[in-house]
Amino acid sequence: MKFEDLSENVQMIAAETLKEILVAHKTDHEASCKRFADCVRSAFETLYTQKIPASEPD
């Protein structure tokens, strides 16, 4: 799944996450920002494409 395929709500959460990372690291250096953005994108793509196993019946 690509980032643009994620729901708008999930994309907004990712954007807020990136904002918090950039504020915490106090950076506006373009290379650093791109690296952080790539990491957040990759993390959200991975998180939302992983298959969650069905729970075992009781």
N, C-alpha and C positions, 0 to 999 in steps of 0.2 A: 504494500500500500504506500502510495506517495503522500507527502504532507498535504498537498492540495485536495486529496481525497478524504481527508479527515473532516469531521463535522465542523461547522463554524465555531461552535462552543469550545471544542477541543483546540482549535487553532487559537482562539482567544486565550485559553489557559496557557498554551505554549508561549504566546507573545508576552503574557504577564510574567511567566517564569523567566523568559529571557531578560525582560526589563529588570526584574529583581536581581538577576545575576550581574548585569551591567552596572547597576547601582552599587551592589555590594563590592564589586571590583574597581569601582570608580574609574572606568575606562571609557574613552571615546576613540581610541586608536582603531582604525578601520580593520586591520588584520586581526586584532584581538576580538573585536565585535563579530567579525565573520566566523572566527573559530568557535566562539560561544554559540552563535546562531546555528552553525552546522551541528554542534553537539546536541543542542536542544531539539532540532529537527530530527536528527537520527534517533534520539531517545524516544520521542513521541511516536515516530513511525514504528519503531520496534515494539513499544509498549502496546500500541493499538492494533498490531498485526499478530501478536502472539495468540495462540489458541489457548483458551482456558479450559482445562479438562472438566468434563461434567462430573458433578459430585456423585459419589457412590450412593445407591439407594440404601435406606436404613433397613 
